[in-house]
């Protein structure tokens, strides 16, 4: 996944470790918005975990969906805050002095919903660690000859695409 590889230098510079495990996946949608999902999840992990944290990006084909997950072995999020982190302007740091505006995960959730998907925080051990795991489920596009379709390529194929 190109967006994850583009983040690798920032992870290395900050003392984080980035692992990427992907399967070939096809999703009908706006390529820039779908890439924004991965970028926001990776940015969140980079900013909100300490030096030395391992962050894993996983892309898996499920029966009718594609699962994109970003998991880390950082400090995690309290159970009672797992749904709150998707609300706009929510920041869990008590001092609110860290970077960001509390919009990243709400944007992820909105983009997923616009593509017929969902975003959720999973149980900490779902990726084999005790940190935070965010999973985005998107409907799988079955025409595997088409690849990731953008609005423009969908129009060329006679499909209305994602507006």
Rosetta blueprint (number, residue, H / E / L):
1 X L
2 X H
3 X H
4 X H
5 X H
6 X H
7 X H
8 X H
9 X H
10 X H
11 X H
12 X H
13 X H
14 X L
15 X L
16 X L
17 X E
18 X E
19 X E
20 X E
21 X E
22 X E
23 X L
24 X L
25 X L
26 X L
27 X L
28 X E
29 X L
30 X L
31 X H
32 X H
33 X H
34 X H
35 X H
36 X H
37 X H
38 X H
39 X H
40 X H
41 X H
42 X H
43 X H
44 X H
45 X H
46 X H
47 X H
48 X L
49 X L
50 X L
51 X L
52 X L
53 X L
54 X E
55 X E
56 X E
57 X E
58 X E
59 X E
60 X E
61 X E
62 X L
63 X L
64 X L
65 X E
66 X E
67 X E
68 X E
69 X E
70 X E
71 X E
72 X E
73 X L
74 X L
75 X L
76 X L
77 X L
78 X L
79 X H
80 X H
81 X H
82 X L
83 X L
84 X H
85 X H
86 X H
87 X L
88 X L
89 X L
90 X L
91 X L
92 X L
93 X L
94 X L
95 X L
96 X L
97 X L
98 X L
99 X L
100 X L
101 X L
102 X L
103 X L
104 X H
105 X H
106 X H
107 X H
108 X H
109 X H
110 X H
111 X H
112 X H
113 X H
114 X H
115 X L
116 X L
117 X L
118 X E
119 X E
120 X E
121 X E
122 X L
123 X L
124 X H
125 X H
126 X H
127 X H
128 X L
129 X L
130 X L
131 X L
132 X L
133 X E
134 X E
135 X E
136 X E
137 X E
138 X E
139 X E
140 X L
141 X L
142 X L
143 X L
144 X L
145 X L
146 X L
147 X L
148 X L
149 X E
150 X L
151 X H
152 X H
153 X H
154 X H
155 X H
156 X H
157 X L
158 X L
159 X L
160 X L
161 X L
162 X L
163 X L
